[in-house]
Amino acid sequence: MIRRAALAILSLVVLPALAADWPPGMREVFREGCLDSAGEALGREPASRYCDCTVARIERDFSADDFAALQQAELPAPLMERLQWVSGQCLGELQGQG
């Protein structure tokens, strides 16, 4: 249940919010949107850890081309799978701490 909620949160928050290499202020906007969405499903403290993890992994693992692809109306399946993987990894870390 939590995994499904987090995947939905990631899809709703990440896809419209990202643009190439985090324009000024966008990282914070993304994180706040993530906290608002994930907080309902996970609670505020776990959501904060989940969103920090998600932001860090996206920054680390996604290229400028990936960011550009995220702006498309339909995401390529491999990119969506990577986003789901990021979400799953962050949820796994959360559950390991809980």
Secondary structure, DSSP 8 states (H G I E B T S, - for coil): -HHHHHHHHHHHHHHHH--TT--TTHHHHHHHHHHHHHHHHH-HHHHHHHHHHHHHHHHHH--HHHHHHTTSSS--HHHHHHHHHHHHHHHHHHHHH-
